[in-house]
Amino acid sequence: MVHESSEFDVDRGPSKFVMMLAVLDTDMGERTVRFRVVYLGRDFWYDTQIVSAKRQDGKAELWDLRGFVITQDGRKPVSIFYNSTLRAGRMRLEDEASTHGVMETPDIARKSQAFMRIMERMISRYRNRHGGNLDQGILQLFEKAKRVHFAEDHKSLNEAIADLQVQG
């Protein structure tokens, strides 16, 4: 196993059929596929459990694969950009799984909806009070929009949305 580097060129890997079986056919347990990398003139084979395969082109040749390499120390997250026709690509060992922290990230749809509600209120307020100048209420709505826009976790987004519902 290669530990000195975290990115490698893959020069031999599974066929598209074997790769898809590894992703889709897990009734009898987890399947692994093998990828070969050459590092410093030596061959290394990585037994890899693929958990997702995202097609990157119309011909279904290029794939963005996510999974885990199986090592004597356990499982290590891996990302692989793979050409199933050439059976070659690029493998990157990750520090953590790509889903780490996904539940802490604000929902983009909720964020956009809250932001649009703020903007609608700002426009409505300006139309109703069209005096030519921006009043204090519109500036406060801008501040609310900034809070929604810069929310970095569910808690701060929920607070910004709750603040929007309480205050006009």
ZAVO-223379 format. One record per residue (C-alpha): residue number from 1; residue in three letters; x, z, y negated. Coordinates in Angstrom, 3 decimals. Example, Ala and Ser with C-alpha at 12.3 -4.5 7.8 and 13.67 -1.06 7.14 Angstrom:
<site><k>1</k><r>ALA</r><px>12.300</px><pz>7.800</pz><py>4.500</py></site>
<site><k>2</k><r>SER</r><px>13.670</px><pz>7.140</pz><py>1.060</py></site>
//
This chain:
<site><k>1</k><r>MET</r><px>0.000</px><pz>0.000</pz><py>0.000</py></site>
<site><k>2</k><r>VAL</r><px>1.247</px><pz>-0.885</pz><py>-3.463</py></site>
<site><k>3</k><r>HIS</r><px>1.246</px><pz>2.005</pz><py>-5.926</py></site>
<site><k>4</k><r>GLU</r><px>3.637</px><pz>0.849</pz><py>-8.649</py></site>
<site><k>5</k><r>SER</r><px>1.250</px><pz>-1.688</pz><py>-10.147</py></site>
<site><k>6</k><r>SER</r><px>-2.496</px><pz>-1.795</pz><py>-10.572</py></site>
<site><k>7</k><r>GLU</r><px>-3.002</px><pz>-5.590</pz><py>-10.822</py></site>
<site><k>8</k><r>PHE</r><px>-2.177</px><pz>-8.155</pz><py>-8.171</py></site>
<site><k>9</k><r>ASP</r><px>-2.652</px><pz>-11.807</pz><py>-7.369</py></site>
<site><k>10</k><r>VAL</r><px>-4.728</px><pz>-12.318</pz><py>-4.240</py></site>
<site><k>11</k><r>ASP</r><px>-3.472</px><pz>-15.269</pz><py>-2.196</py></site>
<site><k>12</k><r>ARG</r><px>-5.714</px><pz>-14.872</pz><py>0.845</py></site>
<site><k>13</k><r>GLY</r><px>-9.187</px><pz>-13.434</pz><py>1.139</py></site>
<site><k>14</k><r>PRO</r><px>-12.514</px><pz>-13.733</pz><py>2.944</py></site>
<site><k>15</k><r>SER</r><px>-14.769</px><pz>-16.757</pz><py>3.057</py></site>
<site><k>16</k><r>LYS</r><px>-17.930</px><pz>-16.709</pz><py>0.966</py></site>
<site><k>17</k><r>PHE</r><px>-20.011</px><pz>-16.129</pz><py>4.124</py></site>
<site><k>18</k><r>VAL</r><px>-17.964</px><pz>-13.113</pz><py>5.267</py></site>
<site><k>19</k><r>MET</r><px>-17.908</px><pz>-11.746</pz><py>1.720</py></site>
<site><k>20</k><r>MET</r><px>-21.713</px><pz>-11.975</pz><py>1.400</py></site>
<site><k>21</k><r>LEU</r><px>-22.219</px><pz>-10.353</pz><py>4.802</py></site>
<site><k>22</k><r>ALA</r><px>-20.070</px><pz>-7.459</pz><py>3.619</py></site>
<site><k>23</k><r>VAL</r><px>-22.306</px><pz>-7.016</pz><py>0.578</py></site>
<site><k>24</k><r>LEU</r><px>-25.726</px><pz>-7.684</pz><py>2.102</py></site>
<site><k>25</k><r>ASP</r><px>-25.622</px><pz>-6.816</pz><py>5.797</py></site>
<site><k>26</k><r>THR</r><px>-24.895</px><pz>-3.095</pz><py>6.016</py></site>
<site><k>27</k><r>ASP</r><px>-27.552</px><pz>-2.170</pz><py>8.609</py></site>
<site><k>28</k><r>MET</r><px>-24.863</px><pz>-1.183</pz><py>11.101</py></site>
<site><k>29</k><r>GLY</r><px>-22.740</px><pz>0.621</pz><py>8.507</py></site>
<site><k>30</k><r>GLU</r><px>-20.317</px><pz>-0.320</pz><py>5.789</py></site>
<site><k>31</k><r>ARG</r><px>-18.407</px><pz>-3.561</pz><py>6.276</py></site>
<site><k>32</k><r>THR</r><px>-14.962</px><pz>-4.210</pz><py>4.919</py></site>
<site><k>33</k><r>VAL</r><px>-13.162</px><pz>-7.462</pz><py>4.181</py></site>
<site><k>34</k><r>ARG</r><px>-9.442</px><pz>-8.031</pz><py>3.811</py></site>
<site><k>35</k><r>PHE</r><px>-7.552</px><pz>-9.323</pz><py>0.801</py></site>
<site><k>36</k><r>ARG</r><px>-3.835</px><pz>-10.123</pz><py>0.932</py></site>
<site><k>37</k><r>VAL</r><px>-1.590</px><pz>-9.623</pz><py>-2.060</py></site>
<site><k>38</k><r>VAL</r><px>2.097</px><pz>-10.341</pz><py>-2.333</py></site>
<site><k>39</k><r>TYR</r><px>4.044</px><pz>-7.788</pz><py>-4.327</py></site>
<site><k>40</k><r>LEU</r><px>7.830</px><pz>-7.848</pz><py>-4.708</py></site>
<site><k>41</k><r>GLY</r><px>8.106</px><pz>-10.329</pz><py>-1.853</py></site>
<site><k>42</k><r>ARG</r><px>6.080</px><pz>-8.244</pz><py>0.602</py></site>
<site><k>43</k><r>ASP</r><px>2.582</px><pz>-8.808</pz><py>1.973</py></site>
<site><k>44</k><r>PHE</r><px>0.017</px><pz>-6.068</pz><py>1.552</py></site>
<site><k>45</k><r>TRP</r><px>-3.471</px><pz>-6.198</pz><py>3.066</py></site>
<site><k>46</k><r>TYR</r><px>-6.280</px><pz>-4.285</pz><py>1.419</py></site>
<site><k>47</k><r>ASP</r><px>-9.336</px><pz>-3.417</pz><py>3.495</py></site>
<site><k>48</k><r>THR</r><px>-12.063</px><pz>-3.531</pz><py>0.863</py></site>
<site><k>49</k><r>GLN</r><px>-15.680</px><pz>-2.459</pz><py>0.830</py></site>
<site><k>50</k><r>ILE</r><px>-17.490</px><pz>-4.781</pz><py>-1.582</py></site>
<site><k>51</k><r>VAL</r><px>-20.494</px><pz>-3.141</pz><py>-3.237</py></site>
<site><k>52</k><r>SER</r><px>-21.412</px><pz>-5.900</pz><py>-5.701</py></site>
<site><k>53</k><r>ALA</r><px>-20.750</px><pz>-9.601</pz><py>-6.125</py></site>
<site><k>54</k><r>LYS</r><px>-21.700</px><pz>-11.337</pz><py>-9.359</py></site>
<site><k>55</k><r>ARG</r><px>-21.525</px><pz>-15.131</pz><py>-9.483</py></site>
<site><k>56</k><r>GLN</r><px>-19.539</px><pz>-16.406</pz><py>-12.466</py></site>
<site><k>57</k><r>ASP</r><px>-20.249</px><pz>-20.144</pz><py>-12.249</py></site>
<site><k>58</k><r>GLY</r><px>-22.962</px><pz>-22.603</pz><py>-11.246</py></site>
<site><k>59</k><r>LYS</r><px>-21.234</px><pz>-23.764</pz><py>-8.083</py></site>
<site><k>60</k><r>ALA</r><px>-20.952</px><pz>-20.212</pz><py>-6.661</py></site>
<site><k>61</k><r>GLU</r><px>-17.185</px><pz>-20.440</pz><py>-6.321</py></site>
<site><k>62</k><r>LEU</r><px>-16.085</px><pz>-17.837</pz><py>-8.866</py></site>
<site><k>63</k><r>TRP</r><px>-17.064</px><pz>-14.202</pz><py>-8.296</py></site>
<site><k>64</k><r>ASP</r><px>-16.726</px><pz>-10.886</pz><py>-10.057</py></site>
<site><k>65</k><r>LEU</r><px>-16.476</px><pz>-8.402</pz><py>-7.184</py></site>
<site><k>66</k><r>ARG</r><px>-16.613</px><pz>-4.603</pz><py>-7.372</py></site>
<site><k>67</k><r>GLY</r><px>-15.893</px><pz>-2.204</pz><py>-4.572</py></site>
<site><k>68</k><r>PHE</r><px>-13.413</px><pz>0.181</pz><py>-3.046</py></site>
<site><k>69</k><r>VAL</r><px>-10.126</px><pz>-0.325</pz><py>-1.251</py></site>
<site><k>70</k><r>ILE</r><px>-9.811</px><pz>1.906</pz><py>1.778</py></site>
<site><k>71</k><r>THR</r><px>-6.543</px><pz>3.844</pz><py>1.886</py></site>
<site><k>72</k><r>GLN</r><px>-5.101</px><pz>6.731</pz><py>3.841</py></site>
<site><k>73</k><r>ASP</r><px>-5.892</px><pz>8.883</pz><py>0.777</py></site>
<site><k>74</k><r>GLY</r><px>-9.537</px><pz>7.801</pz><py>0.640</py></site>
<site><k>75</k><r>ARG</r><px>-11.315</px><pz>5.142</pz><py>-1.410</py></site>
<site><k>76</k><r>LYS</r><px>-10.025</px><pz>3.715</pz><py>-4.682</py></site>
<site><k>77</k><r>PRO</r><px>-12.251</px><pz>1.645</pz><py>-7.028</py></site>
<site><k>78</k><r>VAL</r><px>-11.299</px><pz>-2.005</pz><py>-7.360</py></site>
<site><k>79</k><r>SER</r><px>-12.359</px><pz>-5.062</pz><py>-9.391</py></site>
<site><k>80</k><r>ILE</r><px>-11.617</px><pz>-8.543</pz><py>-8.087</py></site>
<site><k>81</k><r>PHE</r><px>-12.010</px><pz>-11.897</pz><py>-9.813</py></site>
<site><k>82</k><r>TYR</r><px>-12.196</px><pz>-14.213</pz><py>-6.822</py></site>
<site><k>83</k><r>ASN</r><px>-12.438</px><pz>-17.944</pz><py>-6.109</py></site>
<site><k>84</k><r>SER</r><px>-14.168</px><pz>-18.227</pz><py>-2.730</py></site>
<site><k>85</k><r>THR</r><px>-13.193</px><pz>-21.901</pz><py>-2.320</py></site>
<site><k>86</k><r>LEU</r><px>-9.470</px><pz>-21.285</pz><py>-2.836</py></site>
<site><k>87</k><r>ARG</r><px>-9.745</px><pz>-17.789</pz><py>-1.336</py></site>
<site><k>88</k><r>ALA</r><px>-7.527</px><pz>-16.560</pz><py>-4.148</py></site>
<site><k>89</k><r>GLY</r><px>-7.917</px><pz>-14.478</pz><py>-7.255</py></site>
<site><k>90</k><r>ARG</r><px>-6.861</px><pz>-11.364</pz><py>-9.097</py></site>
<site><k>91</k><r>MET</r><px>-7.317</px><pz>-7.762</pz><py>-7.942</py></site>
<site><k>92</k><r>ARG</r><px>-7.211</px><pz>-4.713</pz><py>-10.212</py></site>
<site><k>93</k><r>LEU</r><px>-7.184</px><pz>-1.141</pz><py>-8.945</py></site>
<site><k>94</k><r>GLU</r><px>-9.317</px><pz>0.992</pz><py>-11.244</py></site>
<site><k>95</k><r>ASP</r><px>-8.935</px><pz>4.642</pz><py>-12.260</py></site>
<site><k>96</k><r>GLU</r><px>-12.649</px><pz>5.263</pz><py>-11.766</py></site>
<site><k>97</k><r>ALA</r><px>-15.685</px><pz>3.390</pz><py>-10.501</py></site>
<site><k>98</k><r>SER</r><px>-17.184</px><pz>0.966</pz><py>-13.017</py></site>
<site><k>99</k><r>THR</r><px>-20.472</px><pz>2.898</pz><py>-12.979</py></site>
<site><k>100</k><r>HIS</r><px>-18.802</px><pz>6.117</pz><py>-14.163</py></site>
<site><k>101</k><r>GLY</r><px>-20.488</px><pz>7.299</pz><py>-17.343</py></site>
<site><k>102</k><r>VAL</r><px>-23.306</px><pz>4.748</pz><py>-17.186</py></site>
<site><k>103</k><r>MET</r><px>-25.966</px><pz>7.475</pz><py>-17.414</py></site>
<site><k>104</k><r>GLU</r><px>-24.324</px><pz>8.937</pz><py>-20.529</py></site>
<site><k>105</k><r>THR</r><px>-24.456</px><pz>5.612</pz><py>-22.378</py></site>
<site><k>106</k><r>PRO</r><px>-27.555</px><pz>5.114</pz><py>-24.544</py></site>
<site><k>107</k><r>ASP</r><px>-30.132</px><pz>2.619</pz><py>-23.392</py></site>
<site><k>108</k><r>ILE</r><px>-29.632</px><pz>-0.507</pz><py>-25.520</py></site>
<site><k>109</k><r>ALA</r><px>-33.336</px><pz>-1.434</pz><py>-25.393</py></site>
<site><k>110</k><r>ARG</r><px>-34.434</px><pz>1.990</pz><py>-26.696</py></site>
<site><k>111</k><r>LYS</r><px>-31.769</px><pz>1.837</pz><py>-29.366</py></site>
<site><k>112</k><r>SER</r><px>-32.926</px><pz>-1.605</pz><py>-30.507</py></site>
<site><k>113</k><r>GLN</r><px>-36.593</px><pz>-0.591</pz><py>-30.550</py></site>
<site><k>114</k><r>ALA</r><px>-35.873</px><pz>2.496</pz><py>-32.652</py></site>
<site><k>115</k><r>PHE</r><px>-33.712</px><pz>0.471</pz><py>-35.018</py></site>
<site><k>116</k><r>MET</r><px>-36.470</px><pz>-2.136</pz><py>-35.423</py></site>
<site><k>117</k><r>ARG</r><px>-39.030</px><pz>0.590</pz><py>-36.201</py></site>
<site><k>118</k><r>ILE</r><px>-36.760</px><pz>1.887</pz><py>-38.936</py></site>
<site><k>119</k><r>MET</r><px>-36.259</px><pz>-1.600</pz><py>-40.371</py></site>
<site><k>120</k><r>GLU</r><px>-40.016</px><pz>-2.295</pz><py>-40.326</py></site>
<site><k>121</k><r>ARG</r><px>-40.630</px><pz>0.935</pz><py>-42.238</py></site>
<site><k>122</k><r>MET</r><px>-37.943</px><pz>0.046</pz><py>-44.746</py></site>
<site><k>123</k><r>ILE</r><px>-39.430</px><pz>-3.392</pz><py>-45.386</py></site>
<site><k>124</k><r>SER</r><px>-42.966</px><pz>-2.009</pz><py>-45.590</py></site>
<site><k>125</k><r>ARG</r><px>-41.898</px><pz>0.703</pz><py>-47.999</py></site>
<site><k>126</k><r>TYR</r><px>-40.080</px><pz>-1.778</pz><py>-50.199</py></site>
<site><k>127</k><r>ARG</r><px>-43.086</px><pz>-4.143</pz><py>-50.275</py></site>
<site><k>128</k><r>ASN</r><px>-45.477</px><pz>-1.297</pz><py>-51.153</py></site>
<site><k>129</k><r>ARG</r><px>-43.261</px><pz>-0.001</pz><py>-53.956</py></site>
<site><k>130</k><r>HIS</r><px>-41.706</px><pz>-3.222</pz><py>-55.107</py></site>
<site><k>131</k><r>GLY</r><px>-40.220</px><pz>-2.052</pz><py>-58.307</py></site>
<site><k>132</k><r>GLY</r><px>-37.061</px><pz>-4.053</pz><py>-57.948</py></site>
<site><k>133</k><r>ASN</r><px>-34.891</px><pz>-1.038</pz><py>-57.193</py></site>
<site><k>134</k><r>LEU</r><px>-34.230</px><pz>0.705</pz><py>-53.912</py></site>
<site><k>135</k><r>ASP</r><px>-35.744</px><pz>4.177</pz><py>-54.010</py></site>
<site><k>136</k><r>GLN</r><px>-34.488</px><pz>7.322</pz><py>-52.294</py></site>
<site><k>137</k><r>GLY</r><px>-36.849</px><pz>6.835</pz><py>-49.307</py></site>
<site><k>138</k><r>ILE</r><px>-35.304</px><pz>3.487</pz><py>-48.414</py></site>
<site><k>139</k><r>LEU</r><px>-31.816</px><pz>4.975</pz><py>-48.623</py></site>
<site><k>140</k><r>GLN</r><px>-32.940</px><pz>7.753</pz><py>-46.238</py></site>
<site><k>141</k><r>LEU</r><px>-34.228</px><pz>5.123</pz><py>-43.819</py></site>
<site><k>142</k><r>PHE</r><px>-30.833</px><pz>3.413</pz><py>-43.967</py></site>
<site><k>143</k><r>GLU</r><px>-29.258</px><pz>6.738</pz><py>-42.972</py></site>
<site><k>144</k><r>LYS</r><px>-31.685</px><pz>7.023</pz><py>-40.026</py></site>
<site><k>145</k><r>ALA</r><px>-30.823</px><pz>3.487</pz><py>-38.953</py></site>
<site><k>146</k><r>LYS</r><px>-27.134</px><pz>4.408</pz><py>-38.995</py></site>
<site><k>147</k><r>ARG</r><px>-27.805</px><pz>7.470</pz><py>-36.779</py></site>
<site><k>148</k><r>VAL</r><px>-29.579</px><pz>5.292</pz><py>-34.216</py></site>
<site><k>149</k><r>HIS</r><px>-26.921</px><pz>2.580</pz><py>-34.398</py></site>
<site><k>150</k><r>PHE</r><px>-23.992</px><pz>4.959</pz><py>-33.909</py></site>
<site><k>151</k><r>ALA</r><px>-25.591</px><pz>7.099</pz><py>-31.161</py></site>
<site><k>152</k><r>GLU</r><px>-22.979</px><pz>7.444</pz><py>-28.423</py></site>
<site><k>153</k><r>ASP</r><px>-24.944</px><pz>9.336</pz><py>-25.784</py></site>
<site><k>154</k><r>HIS</r><px>-28.518</px><pz>10.046</pz><py>-24.719</py></site>
<site><k>155</k><r>LYS</r><px>-28.642</px><pz>13.319</pz><py>-26.636</py></site>
<site><k>156</k><r>SER</r><px>-27.651</px><pz>11.844</pz><py>-30.008</py></site>
<site><k>157</k><r>LEU</r><px>-29.985</px><pz>8.846</pz><py>-29.503</py></site>
<site><k>158</k><r>ASN</r><px>-32.904</px><pz>11.132</pz><py>-28.595</py></site>
<site><k>159</k><r>GLU</r><px>-32.210</px><pz>13.282</pz><py>-31.684</py></site>
<site><k>160</k><r>ALA</r><px>-32.105</px><pz>10.199</pz><py>-33.934</py></site>
<site><k>161</k><r>ILE</r><px>-35.378</px><pz>8.891</pz><py>-32.483</py></site>
<site><k>162</k><r>ALA</r><px>-37.047</px><pz>12.329</pz><py>-32.677</py></site>
<site><k>163</k><r>ASP</r><px>-35.931</px><pz>12.601</pz><py>-36.312</py></site>
<site><k>164</k><r>LEU</r><px>-37.517</px><pz>9.208</pz><py>-36.941</py></site>
<site><k>165</k><r>GLN</r><px>-40.841</px><pz>10.351</pz><py>-35.497</py></site>
<site><k>166</k><r>VAL</r><px>-40.952</px><pz>13.621</pz><py>-37.449</py></site>
<site><k>167</k><r>GLN</r><px>-39.898</px><pz>12.325</pz><py>-40.835</py></site>
<site><k>168</k><r>GLY</r><px>-41.536</px><pz>9.385</pz><py>-42.569</py></site>
//
